[in-house]
Amino acid sequence: MEVLKVASSSNPNAVAGAIAGALEADGIVETHAIGAGAVNQAVKAVAIARRLVEREGETEVKVTPGFIDVEIGGDTKTGLRLIIEK
């Protein structure tokens, strides 16, 4: 399963393309986002990817949210994990 890290500066259209490509290849992809801006971009990207995948006549997209703990510079940060499946 591919893991995509999303930042607040990420382009949601580019992330959506990466999500759609990973769904085509593996049928499942995971995104990690830390911070409100990154979570916003990740959710927008999932919405765009859903539209791309469903336009191609594929099945519906399922998203399962969850939390992750990531160590950055010795500090533990909590982020959002989105598992996206066809």
RODO-2510 file (C-alpha; in nm, 4 decimals, decimal comma):
residues 86
     n   res          X          Y          Z
     1     m     0,0000     0,0000     0,0000
     2     e     0,1346     0,3397    -0,0995
     3     v     0,1502     0,6137     0,1662
     4     l     0,1135     0,9747     0,0532
     5     k     0,2209     1,2539     0,2874
     6     v     0,0108     1,5666     0,2445
     7     a     0,1267     1,9130     0,3539
     8     s    -0,0671     2,2361     0,3859
     9     s     0,1155     2,3558     0,0732
    10     s     0,0212     2,0456    -0,1311
    11     n    -0,1807     2,0991    -0,4471
    12     p    -0,5075     1,9040    -0,3983
    13     n    -0,5360     1,8325    -0,7727
    14     a    -0,1881     1,6798    -0,7795
    15     v    -0,2580     1,4730    -0,4670
    16     a    -0,5900     1,3611    -0,6181
    17     g    -0,4073     1,2407    -0,9280
    18     a    -0,1641     1,0454    -0,7110
    19     i    -0,4546     0,8941    -0,5152
    20     a    -0,6386     0,7960    -0,8351
    21     g    -0,3216     0,6413    -0,9788
    22     a    -0,2527     0,4429    -0,6624
    23     l    -0,6141     0,3226    -0,6526
    24     e    -0,5812     0,2080    -1,0131
    25     a    -0,2593     0,0209    -0,9363
    26     d    -0,3294    -0,1269    -0,5913
    27     g    -0,6939    -0,0557    -0,5100
    28     i    -0,5892     0,1034    -0,1787
    29     v    -0,3828     0,4053    -0,0721
    30     e    -0,3144     0,5810     0,2583
    31     t    -0,2617     0,9540     0,3193
    32     h    -0,0991     1,1129     0,6247
    33     a    -0,1626     1,4762     0,7201
    34     i    -0,0433     1,6679     1,0246
    35     g    -0,2072     2,0029     1,1010
    36     a    -0,5314     2,1685     1,0036
    37     g    -0,4063     2,2985     0,6669
    38     a    -0,2691     1,9595     0,5650
    39     v    -0,5909     1,7829     0,6677
    40     n    -0,7890     2,0361     0,4637
    41     q    -0,5788     1,9680     0,1531
    42     a    -0,6012     1,5909     0,2047
    43     v    -0,9803     1,5954     0,2322
    44     k    -1,0110     1,8146    -0,0772
    45     a    -0,7814     1,5755    -0,2658
    46     v    -0,9937     1,2749    -0,1663
    47     a    -1,3090     1,4514    -0,2889
    48     i    -1,1439     1,5304    -0,6239
    49     a    -1,0019     1,1768    -0,6570
    50     r    -1,3444     1,0292    -0,5819
    51     r    -1,4916     1,2277    -0,8691
    52     l    -1,2096     1,1145    -1,1019
    53     v    -1,2416     0,7455    -1,0107
    54     e    -1,6209     0,7348    -1,0223
    55     r    -1,6295     0,9102    -1,3622
    56     e    -1,4328     0,6212    -1,5078
    57     g    -1,7176     0,3874    -1,4117
    58     e    -1,5284     0,2328    -1,1236
    59     t    -1,6947     0,1302    -0,8009
    60     e    -1,7471     0,3738    -0,5186
    61     v    -1,4565     0,4995    -0,3113
    62     k    -1,4480     0,4148     0,0604
    63     v    -1,2535     0,6356     0,3053
    64     t    -1,1629     0,5256     0,6578
    65     p    -1,0197     0,8005     0,8821
    66     g    -0,7968     0,7396     1,1817
    67     f    -0,5191     0,8919     1,3903
    68     i    -0,1439     0,8364     1,3693
    69     d     0,1416     0,9364     1,5976
    70     v     0,4509     1,0643     1,4173
    71     e     0,7826     1,1611     1,5747
    72     i     0,9187     1,4859     1,4323
    73     g     1,2332     1,6380     1,5773
    74     g     1,2025     1,4403     1,8984
    75     d     0,8398     1,5489     1,9510
    76     t     0,5421     1,3202     1,9010
    77     k     0,2698     1,4762     1,6860
    78     t    -0,0761     1,3392     1,6187
    79     g    -0,1921     1,3390     1,2588
    80     l    -0,4832     1,2178     1,0521
    81     r    -0,4620     0,9013     0,8437
    82     l    -0,7075     0,8442     0,5597
    83     i    -0,7243     0,4962     0,4074
    84     i    -0,8847     0,5154     0,0646
    85     e    -1,0131     0,2004    -0,1103
    86     k    -1,2090     0,1149    -0,4235
***
